[in-house]
Structures are given as structure tokens and as C-alpha cells.
Amino acid sequence: MHFLTDGASPINELYVDVSDGTRAPDGSIKWTRVGQSTSRDAFGHTASGGLRFREIQIELSKIRFIRSPFQNPLSSLSYIAFTEVMLYGEGFVAEVSLTSDLIQFNEPKNLISVEWEADTPPGTQVQLQTRTGNELIEEKIYHDSNGKVVTEKRYNKLPKSKKGDITSTFKPGDDWSTWSVPHTQSGEAIKSPSPRQYMELRLTLLTDRADAGATLRSIAINTSDPVADRLVGEVWPTRIETVGTSEEFSYFIRPDFTATDQGFDEISLEATAGTEMELLEVRTGSTDDFANGQTTNYAPANLTLIDTPAGSLRLRLDDKIDRGTDLVQVRFRATIFGNSASFRALVQNSAIPGFWQRVDEGDPTELVSSQTVTVLALSGDEIIRDFKLGSQVFTPNGDGVNDELVVSFGVARVGAERPVTLTVYDLSGVETNRLEERRSDPRGNYVFRWDGKDRLGEPVPPGIYLARVKVDVDSGSADNTFVQRVVHVAY
């Protein structure tokens, strides 16, 4: 950095602080001091008040904000006149953000996934966000006869000979979604609501290196015709008393169909926070059917249940849901392990697989008062719940009977990755063995199995041991972060 200051107001010490934009806990910018210059470093000062020049070298780093505090203890001056400040950088810009024009489809489309081709050397990344909507707001732009933009009020006062063209531009309307969570991998499912007729993309190119940057080659949006004109869903109940207990819930879906919509026969229900789900029943029918108790009911035995990862359900009905069906109710039991859990529903036509359409949060029925897809847990600070030992005495002698210590439990209210461990100690307090499991979301059920061997794989002597399950958490308000029990090894 080069500084030119008014020589009539000399600076004894000049500093350079920089920040990459990181905020302190109180919301203020976090600064790092990277350079300073004293009056001995300056030159060019004359008694008559000439310019003073300073140069401060800064190590190559990502910088978003710069400030230059100064000290002048021998002067009462509270300000300094900077004549010129020159910044010299090199390399690629650390972050570049680009926003597309409005993208218009001929008719509302089901948005499937987004793909792109890009060059991303190590240390660089491409992120893509989307937002969607069906409404546009027209803004008129007024020009005078010279092409200058003027206000509408000013335009109306101009004589006819001085009036220029009136042009229009469009911006997203009130029904548009917010920007989605960034997509970081090409081919990811689009996270913005659909089907929608309009879309915008926001691209961010990131690099941690001065000598390399990401280069975008192309972007493609994969779409399909919607299975329904609109899908609205809500969950009930929206509150539970405690976490870690099995409760019954219903997810309601109201499909609105046009004459050309395909209809659907598959439903996928996904939950957050390590939630475990068990399907109970599916009900379909018109509004009158639900009011009169004359719905068509499907037990799990009458549905095709498709294997899915934990925390989700996927089912296929024999009959396609299309015009004439006003409401779908999916009844299920769920065990929620967090302070809250959100449920996301998607549907598709199995004749055209791979084109899932998302159900929007809303108010599909007057049968319940929810209008949300999130369930809140009202009480309880326990981390480890439902701790169980298969047996306090086990015999690891290889005969296939009671050969392992089986420890099962649930972990609740821990949202960030934390180690969950089973540690076995002998009576002198020496650690005999340790089993550990890490999950990005540690909430959910666990099963640990100890085979009666130490860390070296050798059988432990018969006797009494202490088995401790622990979740490593930071919160001082959390209860029951470890549970320990006495176990017996016998041969």
C-alpha cells in the first residue's frame, strides 16, 4: 500500500488493519494488524507542508475491508488529510458473484436438478443458488427526449416534444422464494419450490489461492412437466412433549390438478434430526370423503414399500392419484431426537421415474390447524435416552450364545457432529477398550457391540467391568451426557 498525506499534518505512526469480513461475537468486524509505518519511514516532507509518502508491505491474503488508524501523540490533530491511497494486489479475486437475468419457462415447470461444467483447480469452488416464483412486477422507466432517465413525475411535466420513450423492466414478485442453500456439486436436486414459471440463478466463484480461480463453462437446468399444478402439505401435530419417544403424526397433501397433469402414485417423506419413521396408513379421497369418514384407506400390506435410508419413507400406491382426489393423508409414527424436526414430501409418477415434485408448505385442509411442516419438542434436556443393556452378564467364549455386550440408546438434541463413545474400564479405572461412532448429525438411535476383547484384540480376563456411554457436548445446560453400568464377563 502507498499513502500520500498532507505534510502540514504529519503522522507519527500509521497502521494498516485488514479483515476478510469475519464477524466477532458482538457483530463487529474482526480486524488483524498487518503493517505499520512510523515518521522515520516517511519521506518528502518539507517545512512548507509538502506531501509525505509511505509504503507498507502486506503479505498476500484475502482482504475485504481495510482501515488505517494513526497515532500522533505530540499533536492535537484529530484527523489527517490523505491525498492519495494506492492499493496493489495480485492474483485472482477471492469471491465473485454473478446473477442471471430472469429465466422464463413457457409454462410452469417441475425443476429437477441443476448441472454445470466448470474448471475447479484445488482450492477453488463453484456455488450456485436458485430462487423461483410465478409473479413478476413491472417497473416503467421514463426517458426524456435526450434519452436521460427521469422520474414519472418529472416526465409528466415535460412538454410532448421533450418526452422520450417509456420502457419496462421486470423484477421478482411477492410470491418468490428466497435464495436457496448453495448447490456445491453439479447434478444436485434443485432446492427451490416448483413447479414455477420463473427462475433466477446466482453463481459464486470462490478461491483460496492467488494463483488459481474457478472457471464456469456452462449451466443446464433439468425440468419436467409437473404431475400436479400445485401440491400443498402440512404435518400434525406440530408439538410434542418430549424428545426420543414414539408419537403418531399425519402429513396431509392437497394436490391441485389441471386437465393435462399426469397425476402421481409414489410418495416420499423425509425427516431431519435423525427422526425415525414407521408407516401406519395412507388415506385418499375428496373433501366430502374425509368429512364423512368414507376415505379409501391403504394399510402398509396394501402398498409397495421401497427401501430408503433411515429418516425417510417411500411408498407406491396401486391406484394413481389424479383429478377427483382432493386430499392425501399419510399416517406414521415418528421418534424425534432434536428440539425440532422438519418433514419434506415429494411425489412422482412411477411411469416416468426420477422426476420428483416437491410439496410446498401451506394449508391443505381445515381438518387440522397447522400450516407448517415442522414439529417442535417442548421440554427435556437429556442427551442420552432409553439406555439398555442386552445383558449385564455375557460370555464371550465363541459358542454363539451371549457372546457380545449389546448396548442400545438414543441421542437427542445434539445438532453438530460429536463423537459418541462406549468405553470399557476395569475396576482399577484402566481403559480396556473404546468404541466410537461419528455422524454428521448425531441424533438418532445407536447400537454398540463389545466382543469382550481389549484394544489389542485379546480376550479380557473374567470379572467386573464398567461400561460408559458418553456424548461429547459443549452445553452446560444439557443433562445426561453419559451413562455407565457395571457389566460382568464370564467364561
C-alpha positions in Angstrom: 0.0 0.0 0.0 1.1 3.5 -0.8 0.0 6.6 1.2 0.3 10.2 0.3 -0.5 12.6 3.2 -0.5 16.3 3.6 2.9 17.2 5.0 1.3 20.0 7.1 -0.3 17.4 9.3 2.4 14.8 9.9 1.6 11.3 11.3 4.0 9.8 13.8 2.6 6.2 13.4 0.3 4.8 10.7 -1.1 1.3 10.9 -2.9 -1.0 8.4 -5.6 -3.3 9.7 -7.4 -5.8 7.4 -10.4 -8.1 7.6 -11.8 -10.8 5.4 -15.3 -9.9 6.6 -15.4 -12.3 9.6 -17.6 -11.0 12.4 -16.8 -11.1 16.2 -19.5 -12.5 18.6 -20.8 -9.0 19.2 -21.3 -8.5 15.4 -18.4 -6.1 14.9 -15.7 -6.7 12.2 -12.7 -8.7 13.3 -9.5 -6.9 12.4 -5.9 -8.1 12.0 -3.0 -5.7 12.1 -0.7 -6.4 9.1 1.6 -3.4 8.9 2.7 -0.1 10.3 4.8 2.9 9.4 6.5 5.5 11.6 7.5 9.0 10.8 11.0 7.7 10.1 9.7 5.7 7.2 8.1 8.7 5.5 9.9 10.9 3.1 9.2 14.0 1.1 8.2 16.3 4.0 9.1 19.9 3.7 8.8 22.7 6.2 6.3 24.5 3.9 4.0 21.5 4.0 4.8 19.2 1.1 3.5 15.7 0.5 4.8 12.7 2.6 5.0 9.3 1.0 4.8 6.0 2.9 4.9 2.4 1.7 3.6 -0.5 3.8 4.1 -4.1 2.6 1.3 -6.6 3.3 1.6 -10.3 3.0 -0.7 -11.8 0.3 -4.0 -12.6 1.9 -7.8 -12.4 1.3 -9.0 -8.9 2.2 -12.4 -7.4 2.2 -12.0 -4.4 4.5 -9.1 -2.1 5.2 -8.6 0.6 7.8 -5.7 2.8 8.6 -5.7 4.1 12.2 -2.9 6.5 13.2 -1.3 7.9 16.3 0.1 11.4 16.7 0.8 11.8 20.4 2.7 15.1 20.0 -0.1 16.8 18.1 -3.7 17.7 18.9 -4.8 16.9 15.4 -7.9 14.5 15.3 -7.8 14.0 11.5 -5.3 13.6 8.7 -5.6 14.7 5.1 -4.9 11.7 2.9 -4.0 13.0 -0.5 -3.9 9.6 -2.1 -4.1 5.9 -1.1 -3.0 3.2 -3.6 -3.6 -0.5 -3.2 -1.6 -3.0 -5.2 -3.0 -6.6 -5.3 -2.3 -9.6 -7.4 -3.9 -12.9 -8.3 -7.5 -13.9 -8.7 -10.4 -12.3 -6.8 -11.3 -14.4 -3.8 -15.0 -14.3 -4.4 -17.1 -13.3 -7.5 -20.9 -13.3 -7.5 -23.0 -13.2 -10.7 -26.8 -13.1 -11.0 -28.7 -14.2 -14.1 -31.4 -12.4 -15.9 -35.0 -13.6 -15.3 -35.4 -17.1 -16.8 -38.9 -17.7 -18.1 -40.5 -21.0 -19.0 -43.4 -21.2 -21.4 -45.5 -22.7 -18.6 -44.8 -23.7 -15.0 -42.2 -26.5 -14.9 -41.1 -29.0 -12.3 -37.5 -28.2 -11.6 -35.5 -31.4 -11.2 -31.8 -30.6 -11.0 -29.0 -28.2 -12.0 -25.8 -29.2 -13.7 -22.8 -27.3 -14.7 -19.4 -27.7 -16.4 -16.5 -25.8 -14.7 -12.8 -25.9 -14.1 -12.2 -26.0 -10.4 -8.5 -26.4 -9.5 -7.7 -27.5 -5.9 -8.6 -24.6 -3.5 -11.4 -23.3 -5.8 -15.2 -23.9 -5.8 -18.4 -23.1 -7.7 -21.6 -22.5 -5.7 -25.0 -22.0 -7.3 -28.2 -20.7 -5.7 -31.7 -20.6 -7.2 -34.9 -18.8 -6.5 -38.3 -19.2 -8.2 -41.8 -17.7 -8.5 -44.8 -17.2 -10.6 -45.3 -13.5 -10.4 -43.4 -10.5 -11.8 -43.6 -6.8 -11.0 -43.4 -4.4 -14.0 -41.4 -1.3 -13.4 -41.7 1.5 -16.0 -38.6 3.6 -16.9 -39.2 7.1 -18.2 -36.8 8.9 -20.5 -36.7 12.5 -21.8 -36.0 13.3 -25.5 -32.2 13.0 -24.9 -32.6 9.5 -23.5 -31.9 10.5 -19.9 -33.9 8.6 -17.2 -36.3 10.8 -15.3 -38.9 10.3 -12.6 -42.5 9.7 -13.6 -43.5 13.0 -12.0 -40.8 14.8 -14.0 -41.8 13.0 -17.2 -45.5 14.0 -16.9 -44.5 17.7 -16.6 -42.4 17.6 -19.7 -43.8 19.1 -23.0 -44.6 16.5 -25.5 -41.6 17.4 -27.6 -39.3 16.7 -24.7 -40.7 13.3 -23.8 -38.8 10.2 -24.8 -39.6 6.5 -24.7 -41.2 4.6 -21.8 -39.6 1.3 -21.4 -40.3 -1.6 -18.9 -38.3 -3.9 -16.8 -39.5 -6.8 -14.6 -38.4 -7.9 -11.2 -39.5 -10.8 -8.9 -42.9 -10.5 -7.4 -44.1 -11.1 -3.8 -44.5 -14.9 -4.2 -40.8 -15.6 -5.0 -38.8 -17.8 -2.7 -35.6 -16.6 -1.0 -32.3 -17.7 -2.4 -31.7 -21.4 -1.8 -29.0 -23.1 0.1 -26.0 -23.2 -2.2 -25.5 -26.1 -4.5 -21.9 -27.2 -4.4 -22.0 -30.3 -6.7 -23.2 -30.5 -10.3 -26.3 -32.7 -10.6 -27.9 -31.8 -7.2 -31.7 -31.6 -6.9 -33.0 -28.1 -7.1 -34.0 -26.9 -3.7 -36.3 -24.0 -4.7 -40.1 -24.5 -4.9 -41.5 -25.9 -8.1 -43.4 -26.1 -10.4 -42.8 -22.4 -11.2 -42.7 -20.3 -14.3 -39.8 -18.0 -13.5 -36.4 -18.6 -12.1 -33.1 -16.8 -11.3 -29.6 -18.1 -10.7 -26.9 -16.7 -8.5 -23.4 -18.0 -9.2 -20.5 -17.6 -6.8 -16.9 -18.4 -7.8 -14.6 -18.9 -4.8 -10.8 -19.4 -4.4 -8.4 -19.7 -1.6 -5.5 -19.3 -3.9 -4.0 -16.2 -5.5 -2.7 -18.2 -8.5 -5.9 -20.1 -9.5 -9.6 -19.4 -9.9 -12.7 -21.4 -10.9 -14.0 -21.1 -14.5 -17.6 -21.7 -15.4 -18.2 -23.3 -18.8 -22.0 -23.9 -18.9 -25.1 -24.4 -16.8 -28.1 -26.6 -17.5 -31.5 -26.8 -15.7 -33.3 -30.1 -15.9 -37.1 -29.8 -15.9 -40.1 -32.0 -16.4 -43.9 -31.5 -16.8 -45.5 -31.3 -13.4 -47.5 -34.2 -12.0 -49.8 -31.7 -10.4 -50.4 -28.0 -10.9 -49.7 -27.4 -7.2 -49.0 -29.5 -4.1 -49.5 -28.1 -0.6 -48.7 -30.0 2.6 -48.7 -29.7 6.4 -47.9 -32.0 9.4 -50.0 -32.6 12.5 -49.5 -32.4 15.5 -46.9 -29.7 15.5 -45.7 -30.1 19.1 -44.7 -33.0 21.3 -43.9 -33.0 25.0 -40.6 -34.9 25.0 -38.0 -36.0 22.6 -37.0 -39.6 22.0 -40.5 -41.0 22.3 -42.6 -42.5 19.5 -45.6 -40.4 18.5 -48.2 -40.6 15.8 -48.3 -37.9 13.1 -50.2 -37.2 9.9 -48.8 -35.5 6.8 -51.6 -34.0 4.6 -51.2 -33.3 0.9 -53.6 -31.4 -1.2 -53.0 -31.8 -5.0 -54.5 -29.4 -7.5 -54.7 -30.8 -11.0 -55.3 -29.4 -14.4 -56.7 -31.5 -17.3 -53.2 -32.2 -18.6 -51.4 -33.1 -15.4 -50.0 -36.6 -15.1 -51.0 -37.5 -11.5 -48.8 -39.5 -9.2 -48.6 -42.8 -7.4 -45.4 -42.5 -5.4 -44.9 -40.5 -2.2 -41.6 -39.9 -0.4 -41.5 -38.4 3.1 -38.1 -37.3 4.5 -37.4 -36.0 8.0 -34.5 -34.2 9.7 -32.8 -34.5 13.0 -32.3 -38.3 13.0 -36.0 -38.9 13.1 -37.1 -42.5 12.8 -40.4 -43.2 11.0 -42.9 -46.1 10.6 -45.7 -46.1 8.2 -49.2 -46.7 9.6 -51.7 -46.0 6.8 -52.5 -43.8 3.7 -55.9 -42.3 3.2 -57.2 -40.7 0.0 -60.4 -39.1 -1.1 -62.4 -36.0 -1.8 -63.1 -33.3 0.8 -66.5 -34.8 1.4 -65.0 -38.3 1.8 -62.8 -37.1 4.6 -65.7 -35.2 6.2 -67.9 -38.3 6.1 -65.3 -40.8 7.0 -65.5 -42.5 3.6 -61.9 -42.3 2.5 -60.0 -45.0 0.6 -57.6 -46.5 3.1 -54.3 -48.3 2.4 -52.6 -50.4 5.1 -48.8 -51.0 4.6 -49.6 -54.5 3.4 -51.6 -53.0 0.5 -48.8 -50.7 -0.5 -45.4 -51.2 -2.2 -42.8 -50.0 0.4 -39.5 -49.1 -1.1 -36.3 -49.3 0.9 -34.9 -45.9 1.8 -32.3 -44.5 4.2 -33.1 -44.0 7.8 -35.3 -41.0 8.4 -37.4 -41.4 5.3 -40.4 -43.3 3.9 -41.2 -44.1 0.3 -44.4 -45.9 -0.9 -46.2 -46.7 -4.1 -50.0 -47.0 -4.4 -51.7 -49.3 -6.9 -54.0 -46.5 -7.9 -52.8 -43.3 -9.4 -53.8 -40.1 -7.6 -55.3 -37.6 -10.1 -58.3 -35.4 -10.6 -61.1 -36.3 -8.1 -58.7 -36.7 -5.2 -58.7 -33.6 -3.0 -56.6 -34.8 -0.1 -54.0 -37.4 0.8 -53.2 -38.3 4.4 -50.0 -40.2 5.3 -50.3 -41.6 8.9 -47.0 -42.6 10.5 -45.2 -43.0 13.8 -42.0 -41.0 14.4 -39.4 -40.7 17.1 -37.9 -37.2 17.1 -34.4 -36.7 18.7 -34.0 -33.0 18.3 -35.5 -29.8 19.5 -37.5 -29.8 16.3 -37.9 -31.9 13.1 -39.0 -30.9 9.6 -40.7 -33.1 7.1 -40.4 -32.8 3.4 -42.7 -34.6 1.0 -42.2 -35.3 -2.7 -44.3 -37.2 -5.2 -43.7 -38.7 -8.7 -45.4 -40.8 -11.4 -43.6 -44.2 -11.3 -44.2 -44.5 -15.1 -41.7 -41.6 -15.5 -39.2 -42.3 -12.7 -36.7 -39.7 -11.4 -38.9 -36.6 -11.8 -39.9 -35.9 -8.2 -42.1 -32.9 -7.5 -41.8 -31.1 -4.1 -44.8 -30.5 -1.9 -44.9 -26.8 -0.7 -45.6 -25.9 2.9 -49.1 -24.5 3.3 -52.7 -25.1 4.4 -54.1 -28.1 2.6 -57.0 -28.9 4.9 -59.3 -27.5 7.6 -59.2 -30.8 9.4 -56.1 -29.6 11.4 -54.7 -26.2 12.2 -51.0 -26.5 11.3 -49.8 -24.7 8.1 -46.3 -25.9 8.8 -44.1 -29.0 8.2 -42.1 -28.5 11.4 -42.7 -30.2 14.7 -41.3 -28.7 18.0 -40.3 -30.5 21.2 -41.4 -28.6 24.2 -39.3 -30.0 27.1 -36.4 -32.1 28.1 -32.6 -31.6 28.1 -31.5 -35.2 28.3 -28.9 -36.1 25.6 -28.8 -39.9 26.1 -32.2 -41.6 26.3 -33.6 -45.1 26.5 -30.3 -46.7 27.6 -30.5 -50.5 27.5 -28.1 -53.4 28.0 -28.8 -56.7 26.3 -27.5 -58.4 29.4 -25.3 -57.4 32.3 -23.5 -60.7 32.2 -22.1 -62.1 28.9 -19.9 -65.0 28.0 -17.6 -64.2 25.0 -16.4 -67.8 24.6 -17.2 -68.2 20.9 -20.2 -70.6 21.2 -22.5 -68.1 19.5 -24.7 -67.7 22.6 -24.5 -64.4 24.6 -21.0 -63.7 23.1 -21.4 -59.9 23.0 -22.3 -57.0 25.2 -25.1 -55.2 23.3 -25.6 -51.5 24.3 -28.5 -49.6 22.7 -29.6 -46.0 23.3 -30.8 -42.8 21.6 -29.1 -39.5 21.3 -31.2 -36.3 21.3 -30.8 -32.5 21.0 -27.2 -32.6 19.6 -27.2 -30.9 16.2 -23.5 -30.7 15.3 -21.1 -33.6 14.7 -19.9 -35.0 18.0 -18.2 -38.3 18.9 -20.4 -40.9 20.6 -18.3 -43.5 22.5 -18.6 -46.7 24.5 -15.6 -47.0 26.8 -15.0 -50.1 29.0 -12.9 -49.8 32.2 -11.6 -52.4 34.6 -12.1 -51.9 38.3 -8.8 -50.1 38.7 -10.0 -47.5 36.2 -7.8 -48.5 33.4 -9.4 -48.2 29.9 -9.8 -51.6 28.4 -11.4 -50.8 25.1 -13.2 -47.9 23.3 -15.7 -48.0 20.5 -16.6 -44.7 18.8 -19.1 -43.6 16.1 -19.3 -40.2 14.4 -22.2 -38.9 12.4 -22.6 -35.5 10.7 -26.0 -35.4 12.6 -25.5 -37.5 15.8 -29.2 -37.6 16.7 -30.9 -41.0 16.4 -30.5 -44.5 17.8 -27.2 -46.3 18.4 -26.2 -49.9 19.0 -22.7 -50.7 20.2 -21.4 -54.3 20.5 -18.4 -55.2 22.6 -16.9 -58.7 22.0 -15.1 -58.9 25.3 -11.6 -58.1 23.8 -9.2 -55.3 24.7 -7.6 -52.9 22.2 -5.1 -55.4 21.1 -7.8 -57.9 20.2 -7.0 -60.2 23.2 -9.8 -61.6 25.4 -10.1 -59.7 28.7 -9.9 -61.7 32.0 -13.3 -62.7 33.6 -14.5 -60.2 36.1 -16.4 -57.0 36.7 -16.1 -54.0 34.3 -17.6 -50.6 33.9 -19.2 -49.7 30.5 -19.7 -46.0 29.9 -21.5 -44.4 27.0 -20.7 -40.7 26.5 -21.7 -37.9 24.1 -19.1 -35.1 23.9 -21.1 -31.9 24.1 -20.3 -28.3 25.0 -23.6 -27.2 26.5 -23.5 -26.8 30.3 -27.3 -26.9 30.3 -27.5 -30.4 28.8 -28.4 -33.3 31.1 -27.4 -37.0 31.0 -24.4 -36.7 28.7 -23.1 -40.0 29.9 -24.5 -43.2 31.3 -22.5 -46.0 32.9 -23.3 -49.5 34.0 -21.5 -52.4 35.7 -21.1 -55.5 33.4 -19.8 -59.0 34.1 -17.5 -61.0 31.8 -17.7 -64.8 32.5 -16.4 -67.9 30.6 
